[in-house]
């Protein structure tokens, strides 16, 4: 495949109804991510080691999707290897393990803010660099507003943990990897479950191979069965399959930049859930950050601009 083909943006083919379903899929992804980060904040994952969670996250959905991968292997092999590699790395073990390491150094709430919150900025930068896409003024304003809101949320938690700078750096690296994944999904043209299979099957196989080599033991016997079964359900099925399918669908209907912009609503949703369920206080600075992120997403997602075009 030539360089010109690689840098050519695949056009979207979605009508108004399909775009509406895309927005619903993106909103569902935000909800799943928010519940996931909220479970981390509650400490529900603390009894389990990183290897256990990694096994749940990739091996379980990978096993479920292995027949699909084999059945669609001809279609998947037709995709440029660069896009496949970007998906495997961007949402695979490097992303997951770096996020786990970052959460050991900085508050989880900062991970839920930085990773999805800055992803649309990286997506726009990658799109401009690789494909030469121009960022419309309305999207620039929206992204700048999102960034301002993210900074407000981060400022609120500056004194909450040790080695904060390193943790934040790891979260930003995770955000860059997720942006890479988002762009590669858009360019691959694969269906949502095919994307999930491409990510989970090879990464799950690596985790299983690591276990078979005896490099590290599992800690399931140290945790009550109902606890690790609950995490298997959340990580393997809800996050691994559910969020993977919904986000892939959203990218296919809305594009990479809009999907990533809506994904930055995750810290807003997670904070509101924590306020409702855990009674966590929302300070004025946090409220300002949430409001800015919300307004920025509305602007960066193109909802207002699209409505003007359709009504005008």
C-alpha positions in Angstrom: 0.0 0.0 0.0 1.4 3.4 -1.0 2.1 6.3 1.2 -0.6 8.3 -0.6 -3.1 5.6 0.3 -2.0 5.5 3.9 -2.5 9.2 4.3 -5.9 9.3 2.6 -8.7 9.6 5.0 -11.5 7.0 4.5 -14.8 8.9 4.0 -17.7 8.2 6.3 -20.9 6.8 4.9 -23.6 7.5 7.6 -27.0 9.0 7.3 -28.7 11.0 10.1 -30.1 7.9 11.8 -26.8 6.2 11.8 -25.1 9.3 13.2 -27.7 9.3 15.9 -26.9 5.7 16.8 -23.2 6.7 16.8 -23.8 9.4 19.4 -25.7 6.9 21.5 -22.9 4.4 21.2 -20.3 7.1 22.2 -22.5 8.0 25.2 -22.7 4.3 26.2 -18.9 4.1 26.0 -18.6 7.1 28.3 -21.0 5.5 30.8 -19.0 2.2 30.8 -15.7 4.0 31.2 -17.1 6.1 34.0 -18.3 3.0 36.0 -14.9 1.4 35.4 -13.0 4.3 36.8 -15.5 4.6 39.6 -14.8 1.0 40.6 -11.1 1.8 40.7 -11.8 4.8 42.9 -13.8 2.5 45.3 -10.8 0.2 45.5 -12.8 -2.7 44.1 -9.7 -3.9 42.1 -7.2 -3.6 44.9 -7.3 -7.3 46.1 -6.4 -8.5 42.6 -3.0 -8.1 41.0 -2.4 -6.5 37.6 -1.9 -9.9 36.0 -5.3 -11.0 37.1 -7.0 -7.9 35.7 -5.0 -8.1 32.5 -6.1 -11.7 32.1 -9.8 -10.7 32.5 -9.4 -7.7 30.3 -8.0 -9.4 27.2 -8.0 -13.2 27.5 -11.7 -13.6 28.3 -13.0 -11.5 25.5 -10.2 -12.8 23.3 -11.5 -16.3 23.8 -15.0 -15.3 23.0 -14.0 -13.5 19.8 -11.4 -16.0 18.6 -14.0 -17.8 16.3 -14.9 -14.4 14.8 -11.3 -13.6 14.2 -10.8 -16.9 12.4 -13.9 -16.5 10.4 -13.1 -12.9 9.3 -9.3 -13.4 8.9 -9.4 -12.7 5.1 -11.1 -9.4 5.7 -8.8 -8.5 8.6 -5.6 -9.4 6.7 -6.7 -7.0 3.9 -6.2 -4.1 6.3 -2.8 -2.4 6.2 -0.5 -3.9 8.9 0.2 -0.4 10.3 -3.4 0.1 11.2 -3.6 -3.4 12.8 -0.5 -2.8 14.8 -1.7 0.6 16.0 -4.9 -1.0 17.2 -3.1 -3.9 19.0 -0.7 -1.5 20.7 -3.0 1.5 21.2 -5.7 -0.4 23.2 -3.6 -3.4 24.2 -1.1 -4.4 26.9 1.1 -1.2 26.6 -1.9 1.0 27.2 -3.4 -1.1 30.0 -0.2 -1.7 31.9 0.9 1.9 31.7 -2.5 3.0 33.0 -2.2 0.5 35.9 1.3 1.8 36.7 0.1 5.4 36.5 -2.8 4.7 38.9 -0.2 3.5 41.4 1.5 6.9 41.3 -1.4 9.3 41.0 -5.0 9.5 42.1 -7.4 7.4 39.9 -9.6 10.5 39.3 -6.7 12.0 37.5 -6.4 9.0 35.2 -10.1 9.2 34.5 -9.5 12.9 33.6 -6.3 12.8 31.7 -6.6 9.7 29.5 -10.0 10.3 27.9 -9.9 14.1 28.5 -6.8 14.8 26.4 -7.3 12.1 23.8 -9.2 14.4 21.4 -6.3 16.8 21.4 -3.9 14.0 20.4 -6.4 12.7 17.8 -6.6 16.1 16.2 -2.8 16.5 16.3 -2.3 13.1 14.7 -4.9 13.8 12.1 -3.2 17.0 11.2 0.3 15.5 11.2 -0.4 12.2 9.3 -3.3 13.2 7.1 -2.8 16.9 6.7 -6.3 17.6 8.0 -7.2 21.1 9.0 -8.9 21.6 12.3 -12.0 23.9 11.9 -12.2 27.0 14.1 -15.2 25.6 16.0 -13.3 22.4 16.8 -10.2 24.4 17.9 -12.4 26.4 20.3 -14.0 23.3 21.6 -10.7 21.5 22.2 -9.3 24.5 23.9 -12.3 24.6 26.2 -11.9 20.9 27.0 -8.2 21.5 27.8 -9.1 24.3 30.1 -11.6 22.1 31.9 -9.1 19.3 32.2 -6.6 21.6 33.7 -9.2 22.8 36.3 -9.9 19.2 37.3 -6.2 18.4 37.6 -5.4 21.5 39.6 -8.0 20.4 42.1 -6.1 17.2 42.8 -2.5 18.4 42.8 -1.9 17.5 46.4 -3.6 14.1 46.4 -0.7 11.8 45.8 3.1 11.2 45.6 5.1 11.0 42.4 2.2 12.9 40.8 4.2 14.2 37.9 5.3 10.8 36.8 1.8 9.4 37.1 0.4 12.2 35.0 3.1 11.7 32.4 2.1 8.0 32.2 -1.6 9.0 31.8 -0.7 11.4 28.9 1.3 8.6 27.2 -1.8 6.3 27.6 -3.9 9.1 26.1 -1.6 9.3 23.1 -1.8 5.5 22.7 -5.6 5.7 22.8 -5.6 8.4 20.2 -3.4 6.2 18.0 -5.9 3.4 18.4 -8.8 5.7 17.6 -7.2 6.9 14.3 -6.2 3.3 13.3 -9.8 2.0 13.9 -11.1 4.8 11.7 -8.7 4.0 8.9 -9.1 0.2 9.1 -12.7 0.2 8.1 -13.3 -2.9 10.3 -16.6 -3.6 12.0 -16.8 -3.0 15.8 -16.5 -6.7 16.8 -13.7 -7.2 14.4 -11.8 -4.3 16.0 -12.4 -5.9 19.5 -11.1 -9.2 18.2 -8.0 -7.7 16.7 -7.2 -6.1 20.0 -8.2 -8.8 22.5 -7.1 -12.0 20.8 -3.3 -11.3 20.4 -3.0 -9.4 23.7 -4.9 -12.2 25.5 -2.7 -14.8 23.9 0.4 -12.9 25.2 -1.1 -12.9 28.7 -1.9 -16.6 28.6 1.6 -17.4 27.3 3.1 -15.3 30.1 1.1 -17.4 32.6 2.1 -20.7 31.0 5.7 -19.8 31.2 5.3 -19.3 35.0 6.7 -15.8 34.9 4.2 -14.6 37.4 1.4 -16.3 39.5 -2.2 -15.3 39.8 -3.7 -14.1 43.0 -7.2 -15.3 42.5 -7.0 -17.7 45.5 -6.5 -14.7 47.8 -9.8 -13.1 46.7 -13.3 -14.3 47.4 -14.8 -16.0 44.4 -17.7 -13.5 44.1 -15.2 -10.6 43.9 -13.1 -11.9 41.1 -16.1 -13.1 39.2 -17.5 -9.6 39.4 -14.3 -8.2 38.1 -14.2 -10.8 35.3 -17.7 -9.7 34.3 -16.8 -6.0 34.4 -13.3 -6.2 32.8 -13.9 -9.1 30.3 -17.4 -8.6 29.1 -18.6 -5.0 30.0 -15.3 -3.2 29.3 -13.6 -5.7 26.9 -16.6 -6.5 24.7 -19.2 -3.8 25.5 -17.1 -0.7 25.4 -14.9 -2.0 22.6 -18.0 -2.7 20.4 -19.7 0.7 21.2 -16.6 2.8 20.7 -15.7 1.0 17.4 -19.3 1.6 16.3 -19.1 5.3 17.2 -15.9 5.8 15.3 -17.4 4.1 12.2 -20.4 6.5 12.3 -19.0 9.7 13.6 -15.3 9.6 12.9 -12.2 9.5 15.1 -12.2 13.2 16.2 -15.9 13.4 17.2 -15.8 10.1 19.0 -12.7 11.0 21.0 -14.3 14.4 21.9 -17.4 12.8 23.3 -15.2 10.3 25.2 -13.7 13.3 27.1 -17.0 13.5 28.9 -15.9 10.5 31.0 -14.5 12.5 33.9 -17.7 14.6 34.0 -19.8 11.4 34.2 -17.5 9.7 36.7 -17.5 12.7 39.0 -21.3 13.0 38.9 -21.7 9.3 39.6 -19.2 9.6 42.5 -21.3 12.6 43.8 -24.5 10.6 43.6 -23.3 7.3 44.9 -20.4 8.1 47.1 -21.4 11.5 48.4 -18.2 13.1 47.1 -18.2 16.9 47.2 -18.0 18.9 44.0 -15.9 22.0 44.7 -16.3 25.2 42.7 -13.1 24.6 40.8 -14.3 21.0 40.0 -17.7 22.4 38.9 -16.0 24.9 36.7 -13.9 22.1 35.1 -16.9 19.9 34.5 -18.8 22.8 32.9 -15.9 23.7 30.6 -15.3 20.1 29.5 -19.0 19.7 28.7 -19.2 22.9 26.7 -15.9 22.0 25.0 -17.3 18.6 24.0 -20.4 20.2 22.5 -18.3 22.5 20.5 -15.6 19.9 19.4 -18.1 17.3 18.5 -19.7 19.5 15.9 -23.2 19.2 17.1 -23.9 23.0 16.9 -22.1 23.4 13.6 -23.9 20.4 12.1 -27.3 21.7 13.2 -26.6 25.1 11.6 -25.6 23.5 8.4 -28.7 21.3 8.3 -31.0 24.1 9.3 -29.3 26.7 7.1 
